[in-house]
């Protein structure tokens, strides 16, 4: 019995010890959940404008140097923008070691947000840039003169340095307004190529649609060049617009290398400068060579001597290859051959003559014969009337006065 009690007591202690001295602990209070307000969504921010590719002009090395200079010297307002110098080059003065480029320039900064291209800022100026020629065929801009006030004619005249044609071209071409041609066409053309070359599809924001109604579609640009042919005579213009200054004429059938084409204008390199030709004047098909017909001339029968025309007059001059006949107030020249000259060389100058002649294939009158009507020792005066008739006055024979002692009769045996 005693052992069983001890065992029970130990078991009881173990039970009480486990329950905290026999007391049942009050369960801890369950914390009351505080209602959580629904999270407020942050306003959706417009995606950051993508970094746009640097503008590159697909033109001559000199034109590339100009665009690079204008882009690099423009202070951007937005880091993600692109600067495009729209150009209307009016004159290139190519010298031995340098080159002067005159033109109207519109430097524009654009940015792309939500697939819309917007105008950020820029300026326009009439400019003259001096470029040094490098040994590797590139150019470096060393000087830039700008006239930003179009109303300052004195500065513009100074820029043109006395070139009146250039001054008038500046006044005609550069209207200093974003919505006056040729600037809308120039900007639309440049933006079309920029989008095509950089695989960008964009619309124009409202702030520039007033000045650029639409951007044309591009068939090809810096992705390649193409040899094309003129279907008609066409002007090469400084801008992709009918108001652009025409500086060269391409004739129908001529071959030209096209560096880019929109639906309306083809960009070409002519006379070491970039120009624009109407796309409708070009075709991919070379003109077929039209054989030149061989013309067999119909032989002209040699006229007989009786059929040849003739002219009468005074023999004014005689040379080995031609003679000159004086007829009234005019002088007539006739070609002669060596044989004819041999037959004429003994005829005195101032003789009244009749010339027989014919007209050769070159339209030259060729004398074939000469008939002497009279010589100066036979007549005191020989004249030819305006109608070609001969006026002759016979010399009176000299009469010797037998009573004149100055004469001595000589008897000839």
Helices and strands as residue ranges (DSSP letters): H 2-18, H 61-72, E 82-94, E 98-113, E 116-133, E 139-147, H 153-160, H 164-173, H 183-197, E 203-204, H 206-209, E 218-220, E 226-230, E 234-237, E 246-250, E 255-262, E 265-270, E 273-278, G 279-281, E 282-283, E 309-318, E 322-327, E 330-335, H 338-344, E 352-359, E 365-374, E 379-384, E 390-394
